[in-house]
Amino acid sequence: MQLRSLITLPGAIYELARLAVISRFRFKGAYWQWRFHTAFGRGTPARPELIRSLLAYGHWVGRMRRH
């Protein structure tokens, strides 16, 4: 893992937790299902790829909120 990834990890986790609270932890709800299908199509990724993708999404959300 790169140093930049380690530095941005807390922010990414915070943004994912924030989205979970906003969506009331309904991970099978419309928003999260749409996000999952947009990111991966109909396939299910391997767990390491899923975790990397979730953290990258959390990091992206944080960057978009700051700009």
PDB file of N, CA, C and O in Angstrom:
ATOM      1  N   MET A   1       0.853  -1.176   0.000  1.00  0.00           N
ATOM      2  CA  MET A   1       0.000   0.000   0.000  1.00  0.00           C
ATOM      3  C   MET A   1       0.896   1.236   0.000  1.00  0.00           C
ATOM      4  O   MET A   1       1.904   1.281   0.705  1.00  0.00           O
ATOM      5  N   GLN A   2       0.527   2.220  -0.783  1.00  0.00           N
ATOM      6  CA  GLN A   2       1.320   3.429  -0.891  1.00  0.00           C
ATOM      7  C   GLN A   2       1.072   4.357   0.288  1.00  0.00           C
ATOM      8  O   GLN A   2       0.038   4.270   0.951  1.00  0.00           O
ATOM      9  N   LEU A   3       2.034   5.251   0.546  1.00  0.00           N
ATOM     10  CA  LEU A   3       1.905   6.192   1.646  1.00  0.00           C
ATOM     11  C   LEU A   3       0.693   7.088   1.463  1.00  0.00           C
ATOM     12  O   LEU A   3      -0.015   7.375   2.428  1.00  0.00           O
ATOM     13  N   ARG A   4       0.445   7.532   0.246  1.00  0.00           N
ATOM     14  CA  ARG A   4      -0.712   8.387  -0.008  1.00  0.00           C
ATOM     15  C   ARG A   4      -2.005   7.670   0.350  1.00  0.00           C
ATOM     16  O   ARG A   4      -2.935   8.273   0.886  1.00  0.00           O
ATOM     17  N   SER A   5      -2.052   6.390   0.052  1.00  0.00           N
ATOM     18  CA  SER A   5      -3.239   5.603   0.395  1.00  0.00           C
ATOM     19  C   SER A   5      -3.439   5.531   1.898  1.00  0.00           C
ATOM     20  O   SER A   5      -4.567   5.604   2.386  1.00  0.00           O
ATOM     21  N   LEU A   6      -2.349   5.388   2.625  1.00  0.00           N
ATOM     22  CA  LEU A   6      -2.447   5.326   4.081  1.00  0.00           C
ATOM     23  C   LEU A   6      -2.897   6.659   4.670  1.00  0.00           C
ATOM     24  O   LEU A   6      -3.633   6.691   5.656  1.00  0.00           O
ATOM     25  N   ILE A   7      -2.454   7.754   4.067  1.00  0.00           N
ATOM     26  CA  ILE A   7      -2.827   9.080   4.554  1.00  0.00           C
ATOM     27  C   ILE A   7      -4.304   9.363   4.296  1.00  0.00           C
ATOM     28  O   ILE A   7      -4.967   9.984   5.127  1.00  0.00           O
ATOM     29  N   THR A   8      -4.820   8.919   3.166  1.00  0.00           N
ATOM     30  CA  THR A   8      -6.211   9.199   2.809  1.00  0.00           C
ATOM     31  C   THR A   8      -7.189   8.168   3.363  1.00  0.00           C
ATOM     32  O   THR A   8      -8.401   8.351   3.252  1.00  0.00           O
ATOM     33  N   LEU A   9      -6.688   7.096   3.953  1.00  0.00           N
ATOM     34  CA  LEU A   9      -7.546   6.033   4.462  1.00  0.00           C
ATOM     35  C   LEU A   9      -8.565   6.508   5.500  1.00  0.00           C
ATOM     36  O   LEU A   9      -9.739   6.159   5.377  1.00  0.00           O
ATOM     37  N   PRO A  10      -8.178   7.285   6.514  1.00  0.00           N
ATOM     38  CA  PRO A  10      -9.181   7.732   7.495  1.00  0.00           C
ATOM     39  C   PRO A  10     -10.299   8.572   6.869  1.00  0.00           C
ATOM     40  O   PRO A  10     -11.462   8.435   7.249  1.00  0.00           O
ATOM     41  N   GLY A  11      -9.956   9.428   5.925  1.00  0.00           N
ATOM     42  CA  GLY A  11     -10.974  10.246   5.258  1.00  0.00           C
ATOM     43  C   GLY A  11     -11.936   9.398   4.441  1.00  0.00           C
ATOM     44  O   GLY A  11     -13.140   9.653   4.429  1.00  0.00           O
ATOM     45  N   ALA A  12     -11.405   8.390   3.760  1.00  0.00           N
ATOM     46  CA  ALA A  12     -12.252   7.501   2.965  1.00  0.00           C
ATOM     47  C   ALA A  12     -13.201   6.718   3.858  1.00  0.00           C
ATOM     48  O   ALA A  12     -14.379   6.567   3.535  1.00  0.00           O
ATOM     49  N   ILE A  13     -12.696   6.223   4.972  1.00  0.00           N
ATOM     50  CA  ILE A  13     -13.538   5.467   5.904  1.00  0.00           C
ATOM     51  C   ILE A  13     -14.614   6.375   6.493  1.00  0.00           C
ATOM     52  O   ILE A  13     -15.764   5.964   6.648  1.00  0.00           O
ATOM     53  N   TYR A  14     -14.238   7.609   6.820  1.00  0.00           N
ATOM     54  CA  TYR A  14     -15.216   8.566   7.343  1.00  0.00           C
ATOM     55  C   TYR A  14     -16.334   8.816   6.332  1.00  0.00           C
ATOM     56  O   TYR A  14     -17.509   8.808   6.700  1.00  0.00           O
ATOM     57  N   GLU A  15     -15.989   9.035   5.082  1.00  0.00           N
ATOM     58  CA  GLU A  15     -16.999   9.312   4.054  1.00  0.00           C
ATOM     59  C   GLU A  15     -17.908   8.107   3.844  1.00  0.00           C
ATOM     60  O   GLU A  15     -19.115   8.271   3.668  1.00  0.00           O
ATOM     61  N   LEU A  16     -17.352   6.907   3.859  1.00  0.00           N
ATOM     62  CA  LEU A  16     -18.187   5.708   3.713  1.00  0.00           C
ATOM     63  C   LEU A  16     -19.129   5.556   4.909  1.00  0.00           C
ATOM     64  O   LEU A  16     -20.292   5.186   4.746  1.00  0.00           O
ATOM     65  N   ALA A  17     -18.626   5.842   6.106  1.00  0.00           N
ATOM     66  CA  ALA A  17     -19.480   5.773   7.301  1.00  0.00           C
ATOM     67  C   ALA A  17     -20.579   6.827   7.217  1.00  0.00           C
ATOM     68  O   ALA A  17     -21.726   6.564   7.579  1.00  0.00           O
ATOM     69  N   ARG A  18     -20.231   8.015   6.742  1.00  0.00           N
ATOM     70  CA  ARG A  18     -21.210   9.095   6.581  1.00  0.00           C
ATOM     71  C   ARG A  18     -22.316   8.681   5.608  1.00  0.00           C
ATOM     72  O   ARG A  18     -23.499   8.893   5.875  1.00  0.00           O
ATOM     73  N   LEU A  19     -21.917   8.087   4.476  1.00  0.00           N
ATOM     74  CA  LEU A  19     -22.909   7.625   3.506  1.00  0.00           C
ATOM     75  C   LEU A  19     -23.773   6.504   4.080  1.00  0.00           C
ATOM     76  O   LEU A  19     -24.967   6.426   3.790  1.00  0.00           O
ATOM     77  N   ALA A  20     -23.176   5.646   4.884  1.00  0.00           N
ATOM     78  CA  ALA A  20     -23.942   4.566   5.511  1.00  0.00           C
ATOM     79  C   ALA A  20     -25.005   5.144   6.443  1.00  0.00           C
ATOM     80  O   ALA A  20     -26.141   4.670   6.458  1.00  0.00           O
ATOM     81  N   VAL A  21     -24.642   6.163   7.218  1.00  0.00           N
ATOM     82  CA  VAL A  21     -25.602   6.798   8.130  1.00  0.00           C
ATOM     83  C   VAL A  21     -26.699   7.486   7.335  1.00  0.00           C
ATOM     84  O   VAL A  21     -27.879   7.347   7.654  1.00  0.00           O
ATOM     85  N   ILE A  22     -26.316   8.230   6.299  1.00  0.00           N
ATOM     86  CA  ILE A  22     -27.299   8.947   5.480  1.00  0.00           C
ATOM     87  C   ILE A  22     -28.290   7.979   4.847  1.00  0.00           C
ATOM     88  O   ILE A  22     -29.483   8.270   4.764  1.00  0.00           O
ATOM     89  N   SER A  23     -27.789   6.813   4.395  1.00  0.00           N
ATOM     90  CA  SER A  23     -28.670   5.827   3.761  1.00  0.00           C
ATOM     91  C   SER A  23     -29.322   4.903   4.788  1.00  0.00           C
ATOM     92  O   SER A  23     -29.965   3.919   4.421  1.00  0.00           O
ATOM     93  N   ARG A  24     -29.158   5.219   6.070  1.00  0.00           N
ATOM     94  CA  ARG A  24     -29.720   4.454   7.187  1.00  0.00           C
ATOM     95  C   ARG A  24     -29.314   2.983   7.156  1.00  0.00           C
ATOM     96  O   ARG A  24     -30.087   2.100   7.528  1.00  0.00           O
ATOM     97  N   PHE A  25     -28.092   2.741   6.706  1.00  0.00           N
ATOM     98  CA  PHE A  25     -27.501   1.405   6.661  1.00  0.00           C
ATOM     99  C   PHE A  25     -28.314   0.426   5.819  1.00  0.00           C
ATOM    100  O   PHE A  25     -28.268  -0.782   6.051  1.00  0.00           O
ATOM    101  N   ARG A  26     -29.040   0.932   4.864  1.00  0.00           N
ATOM    102  CA  ARG A  26     -29.825   0.078   3.954  1.00  0.00           C
ATOM    103  C   ARG A  26     -28.958  -0.272   2.739  1.00  0.00           C
ATOM    104  O   ARG A  26     -29.134   0.278   1.652  1.00  0.00           O
ATOM    105  N   PHE A  27     -28.030  -1.190   2.949  1.00  0.00           N
ATOM    106  CA  PHE A  27     -27.087  -1.536   1.892  1.00  0.00           C
ATOM    107  C   PHE A  27     -27.741  -2.318   0.761  1.00  0.00           C
ATOM    108  O   PHE A  27     -27.168  -2.440  -0.322  1.00  0.00           O
ATOM    109  N   LYS A  28     -28.912  -2.837   0.998  1.00  0.00           N
ATOM    110  CA  LYS A  28     -29.671  -3.505  -0.074  1.00  0.00           C
ATOM    111  C   LYS A  28     -30.691  -2.550  -0.688  1.00  0.00           C
ATOM    112  O   LYS A  28     -31.514  -2.954  -1.509  1.00  0.00           O
ATOM    113  N   GLY A  29     -30.631  -1.290  -0.288  1.00  0.00           N
ATOM    114  CA  GLY A  29     -31.552  -0.277  -0.802  1.00  0.00           C
ATOM    115  C   GLY A  29     -31.165   0.191  -2.197  1.00  0.00           C
ATOM    116  O   GLY A  29     -30.155  -0.236  -2.756  1.00  0.00           O
ATOM    117  N   ALA A  30     -31.970   1.056  -2.733  1.00  0.00           N
ATOM    118  CA  ALA A  30     -31.812   1.521  -4.115  1.00  0.00           C
ATOM    119  C   ALA A  30     -30.462   2.184  -4.365  1.00  0.00           C
ATOM    120  O   ALA A  30     -29.814   1.891  -5.370  1.00  0.00           O
ATOM    121  N   TYR A  31     -30.021   3.076  -3.469  1.00  0.00           N
ATOM    122  CA  TYR A  31     -28.762   3.796  -3.709  1.00  0.00           C
ATOM    123  C   TYR A  31     -27.575   2.851  -3.772  1.00  0.00           C
ATOM    124  O   TYR A  31     -26.782   2.901  -4.712  1.00  0.00           O
ATOM    125  N   TRP A  32     -27.456   1.987  -2.766  1.00  0.00           N
ATOM    126  CA  TRP A  32     -26.287   1.116  -2.732  1.00  0.00           C
ATOM    127  C   TRP A  32     -26.335   0.075  -3.842  1.00  0.00           C
ATOM    128  O   TRP A  32     -25.284  -0.291  -4.367  1.00  0.00           O
ATOM    129  N   GLN A  33     -27.510  -0.415  -4.221  1.00  0.00           N
ATOM    130  CA  GLN A  33     -27.607  -1.361  -5.329  1.00  0.00           C
ATOM    131  C   GLN A  33     -27.216  -0.686  -6.640  1.00  0.00           C
ATOM    132  O   GLN A  33     -26.522  -1.274  -7.469  1.00  0.00           O
ATOM    133  N   TRP A  34     -27.666   0.552  -6.818  1.00  0.00           N
ATOM    134  CA  TRP A  34     -27.298   1.304  -8.013  1.00  0.00           C
ATOM    135  C   TRP A  34     -25.785   1.519  -8.052  1.00  0.00           C
ATOM    136  O   TRP A  34     -25.158   1.336  -9.096  1.00  0.00           O
ATOM    137  N   ARG A  35     -25.204   1.904  -6.928  1.00  0.00           N
ATOM    138  CA  ARG A  35     -23.757   2.147  -6.859  1.00  0.00           C
ATOM    139  C   ARG A  35     -22.990   0.875  -7.172  1.00  0.00           C
ATOM    140  O   ARG A  35     -22.013   0.910  -7.921  1.00  0.00           O
ATOM    141  N   PHE A  36     -23.415  -0.240  -6.612  1.00  0.00           N
ATOM    142  CA  PHE A  36     -22.735  -1.512  -6.827  1.00  0.00           C
ATOM    143  C   PHE A  36     -22.794  -1.918  -8.300  1.00  0.00           C
ATOM    144  O   PHE A  36     -21.783  -2.323  -8.874  1.00  0.00           O
ATOM    145  N   HIS A  37     -23.977  -1.810  -8.913  1.00  0.00           N
ATOM    146  CA  HIS A  37     -24.117  -2.206 -10.318  1.00  0.00           C
ATOM    147  C   HIS A  37     -23.402  -1.248 -11.248  1.00  0.00           C
ATOM    148  O   HIS A  37     -22.913  -1.661 -12.300  1.00  0.00           O
ATOM    149  N   THR A  38     -23.333   0.014 -10.885  1.00  0.00           N
ATOM    150  CA  THR A  38     -22.598   0.984 -11.698  1.00  0.00           C
ATOM    151  C   THR A  38     -21.106   0.666 -11.666  1.00  0.00           C
ATOM    152  O   THR A  38     -20.427   0.761 -12.688  1.00  0.00           O
ATOM    153  N   ALA A  39     -20.606   0.296 -10.515  1.00  0.00           N
ATOM    154  CA  ALA A  39     -19.179   0.029 -10.367  1.00  0.00           C
ATOM    155  C   ALA A  39     -18.761  -1.323 -10.927  1.00  0.00           C
ATOM    156  O   ALA A  39     -17.679  -1.433 -11.503  1.00  0.00           O
ATOM    157  N   PHE A  40     -19.588  -2.356 -10.776  1.00  0.00           N
ATOM    158  CA  PHE A  40     -19.161  -3.709 -11.095  1.00  0.00           C
ATOM    159  C   PHE A  40     -20.012  -4.427 -12.133  1.00  0.00           C
ATOM    160  O   PHE A  40     -19.692  -5.558 -12.500  1.00  0.00           O
ATOM    161  N   GLY A  41     -21.062  -3.821 -12.608  1.00  0.00           N
ATOM    162  CA  GLY A  41     -21.931  -4.518 -13.538  1.00  0.00           C
ATOM    163  C   GLY A  41     -22.696  -5.613 -12.818  1.00  0.00           C
ATOM    164  O   GLY A  41     -23.107  -5.435 -11.671  1.00  0.00           O
ATOM    165  N   ARG A  42     -22.886  -6.724 -13.472  1.00  0.00           N
ATOM    166  CA  ARG A  42     -23.656  -7.805 -12.851  1.00  0.00           C
ATOM    167  C   ARG A  42     -22.772  -8.790 -12.081  1.00  0.00           C
ATOM    168  O   ARG A  42     -23.280  -9.618 -11.325  1.00  0.00           O
ATOM    169  N   GLY A  43     -21.469  -8.704 -12.267  1.00  0.00           N
ATOM    170  CA  GLY A  43     -20.568  -9.636 -11.584  1.00  0.00           C
ATOM    171  C   GLY A  43     -20.280  -9.208 -10.158  1.00  0.00           C
ATOM    172  O   GLY A  43     -20.470  -8.052  -9.780  1.00  0.00           O
ATOM    173  N   THR A  44     -19.820 -10.162  -9.385  1.00  0.00           N
ATOM    174  CA  THR A  44     -19.418  -9.878  -8.014  1.00  0.00           C
ATOM    175  C   THR A  44     -17.899  -9.950  -7.957  1.00  0.00           C
ATOM    176  O   THR A  44     -17.321 -10.987  -8.282  1.00  0.00           O
ATOM    177  N   PRO A  45     -17.236  -8.860  -7.546  1.00  0.00           N
ATOM    178  CA  PRO A  45     -15.773  -8.865  -7.515  1.00  0.00           C
ATOM    179  C   PRO A  45     -15.248  -9.672  -6.326  1.00  0.00           C
ATOM    180  O   PRO A  45     -15.972  -9.956  -5.372  1.00  0.00           O
ATOM    181  N   ALA A  46     -13.991 -10.023  -6.413  1.00  0.00           N
ATOM    182  CA  ALA A  46     -13.337 -10.690  -5.278  1.00  0.00           C
ATOM    183  C   ALA A  46     -13.264  -9.703  -4.115  1.00  0.00           C
ATOM    184  O   ALA A  46     -13.248  -8.490  -4.326  1.00  0.00           O
ATOM    185  N   ARG A  47     -13.219 -10.214  -2.910  1.00  0.00           N
ATOM    186  CA  ARG A  47     -13.230  -9.357  -1.702  1.00  0.00           C
ATOM    187  C   ARG A  47     -12.130  -8.286  -1.715  1.00  0.00           C
ATOM    188  O   ARG A  47     -12.431  -7.135  -1.400  1.00  0.00           O
ATOM    189  N   PRO A  48     -10.865  -8.603  -2.063  1.00  0.00           N
ATOM    190  CA  PRO A  48      -9.837  -7.547  -2.067  1.00  0.00           C
ATOM    191  C   PRO A  48     -10.158  -6.415  -3.058  1.00  0.00           C
ATOM    192  O   PRO A  48      -9.943  -5.240  -2.761  1.00  0.00           O
ATOM    193  N   GLU A  49     -10.670  -6.784  -4.225  1.00  0.00           N
ATOM    194  CA  GLU A  49     -11.043  -5.766  -5.214  1.00  0.00           C
ATOM    195  C   GLU A  49     -12.214  -4.932  -4.704  1.00  0.00           C
ATOM    196  O   GLU A  49     -12.240  -3.717  -4.900  1.00  0.00           O
ATOM    197  N   LEU A  50     -13.174  -5.568  -4.059  1.00  0.00           N
ATOM    198  CA  LEU A  50     -14.322  -4.855  -3.513  1.00  0.00           C
ATOM    199  C   LEU A  50     -13.886  -3.851  -2.453  1.00  0.00           C
ATOM    200  O   LEU A  50     -14.355  -2.712  -2.449  1.00  0.00           O
ATOM    201  N   ILE A  51     -13.002  -4.255  -1.563  1.00  0.00           N
ATOM    202  CA  ILE A  51     -12.523  -3.361  -0.502  1.00  0.00           C
ATOM    203  C   ILE A  51     -11.750  -2.191  -1.097  1.00  0.00           C
ATOM    204  O   ILE A  51     -11.964  -1.043  -0.709  1.00  0.00           O
ATOM    205  N   ARG A  52     -10.853  -2.479  -2.038  1.00  0.00           N
ATOM    206  CA  ARG A  52     -10.093  -1.398  -2.699  1.00  0.00           C
ATOM    207  C   ARG A  52     -11.027  -0.419  -3.388  1.00  0.00           C
ATOM    208  O   ARG A  52     -10.835   0.795  -3.310  1.00  0.00           O
ATOM    209  N   SER A  53     -12.038  -0.950  -4.061  1.00  0.00           N
ATOM    210  CA  SER A  53     -12.984  -0.093  -4.780  1.00  0.00           C
ATOM    211  C   SER A  53     -13.809   0.753  -3.824  1.00  0.00           C
ATOM    212  O   SER A  53     -14.046   1.931  -4.092  1.00  0.00           O
ATOM    213  N   LEU A  54     -14.249   0.174  -2.716  1.00  0.00           N
ATOM    214  CA  LEU A  54     -15.008   0.939  -1.729  1.00  0.00           C
ATOM    215  C   LEU A  54     -14.174   2.068  -1.131  1.00  0.00           C
ATOM    216  O   LEU A  54     -14.662   3.186  -0.966  1.00  0.00           O
ATOM    217  N   LEU A  55     -12.932   1.777  -0.810  1.00  0.00           N
ATOM    218  CA  LEU A  55     -12.065   2.812  -0.253  1.00  0.00           C
ATOM    219  C   LEU A  55     -11.768   3.903  -1.284  1.00  0.00           C
ATOM    220  O   LEU A  55     -11.712   5.083  -0.940  1.00  0.00           O
ATOM    221  N   ALA A  56     -11.580   3.514  -2.533  1.00  0.00           N
ATOM    222  CA  ALA A  56     -11.362   4.509  -3.586  1.00  0.00           C
ATOM    223  C   ALA A  56     -12.604   5.379  -3.753  1.00  0.00           C
ATOM    224  O   ALA A  56     -12.494   6.587  -3.965  1.00  0.00           O
ATOM    225  N   TYR A  57     -13.769   4.778  -3.659  1.00  0.00           N
ATOM    226  CA  TYR A  57     -15.016   5.546  -3.755  1.00  0.00           C
ATOM    227  C   TYR A  57     -15.155   6.506  -2.575  1.00  0.00           C
ATOM    228  O   TYR A  57     -15.552   7.657  -2.755  1.00  0.00           O
ATOM    229  N   GLY A  58     -14.832   6.039  -1.377  1.00  0.00           N
ATOM    230  CA  GLY A  58     -14.876   6.908  -0.207  1.00  0.00           C
ATOM    231  C   GLY A  58     -13.925   8.081  -0.349  1.00  0.00           C
ATOM    232  O   GLY A  58     -14.265   9.208   0.012  1.00  0.00           O
ATOM    233  N   HIS A  59     -12.735   7.823  -0.874  1.00  0.00           N
ATOM    234  CA  HIS A  59     -11.763   8.891  -1.103  1.00  0.00           C
ATOM    235  C   HIS A  59     -12.296   9.887  -2.136  1.00  0.00           C
ATOM    236  O   HIS A  59     -12.169  11.098  -1.956  1.00  0.00           O
ATOM    237  N   TRP A  60     -12.885   9.380  -3.204  1.00  0.00           N
ATOM    238  CA  TRP A  60     -13.444  10.243  -4.244  1.00  0.00           C
ATOM    239  C   TRP A  60     -14.575  11.117  -3.691  1.00  0.00           C
ATOM    240  O   TRP A  60     -14.643  12.307  -3.999  1.00  0.00           O
ATOM    241  N   VAL A  61     -15.456  10.536  -2.881  1.00  0.00           N
ATOM    242  CA  VAL A  61     -16.546  11.291  -2.280  1.00  0.00           C
ATOM    243  C   VAL A  61     -15.990  12.433  -1.435  1.00  0.00           C
ATOM    244  O   VAL A  61     -16.499  13.553  -1.486  1.00  0.00           O
ATOM    245  N   GLY A  62     -14.957  12.153  -0.666  1.00  0.00           N
ATOM    246  CA  GLY A  62     -14.335  13.188   0.153  1.00  0.00           C
ATOM    247  C   GLY A  62     -13.756  14.316  -0.682  1.00  0.00           C
ATOM    248  O   GLY A  62     -13.896  15.487  -0.332  1.00  0.00           O
ATOM    249  N   ARG A  63     -13.108  13.969  -1.782  1.00  0.00           N
ATOM    250  CA  ARG A  63     -12.542  14.999  -2.673  1.00  0.00           C
ATOM    251  C   ARG A  63     -13.652  15.837  -3.287  1.00  0.00           C
ATOM    252  O   ARG A  63     -13.514  17.056  -3.394  1.00  0.00           O
ATOM    253  N   MET A  64     -14.752  15.209  -3.694  1.00  0.00           N
ATOM    254  CA  MET A  64     -15.849  15.952  -4.318  1.00  0.00           C
ATOM    255  C   MET A  64     -16.532  16.879  -3.306  1.00  0.00           C
ATOM    256  O   MET A  64     -16.963  17.974  -3.668  1.00  0.00           O
ATOM    257  N   ARG A  65     -16.632  16.459  -2.067  1.00  0.00           N
ATOM    258  CA  ARG A  65     -17.265  17.297  -1.050  1.00  0.00           C
ATOM    259  C   ARG A  65     -16.409  18.513  -0.708  1.00  0.00           C
ATOM    260  O   ARG A  65     -16.937  19.560  -0.334  1.00  0.00           O
ATOM    261  N   ARG A  66     -15.090  18.378  -0.834  1.00  0.00           N
ATOM    262  CA  ARG A  66     -14.205  19.503  -0.519  1.00  0.00           C
ATOM    263  C   ARG A  66     -14.157  20.540  -1.638  1.00  0.00           C
ATOM    264  O   ARG A  66     -13.812  21.696  -1.395  1.00  0.00           O
ATOM    265  N   HIS A  67     -14.499  20.139  -2.853  1.00  0.00           N
ATOM    266  CA  HIS A  67     -14.406  21.091  -3.981  1.00  0.00           C
ATOM    267  C   HIS A  67     -15.715  21.697  -4.296  1.00  0.00           C
ATOM    268  O   HIS A  67     -15.813  22.514  -5.212  1.00  0.00           O
TER     269      HIS A  67
END
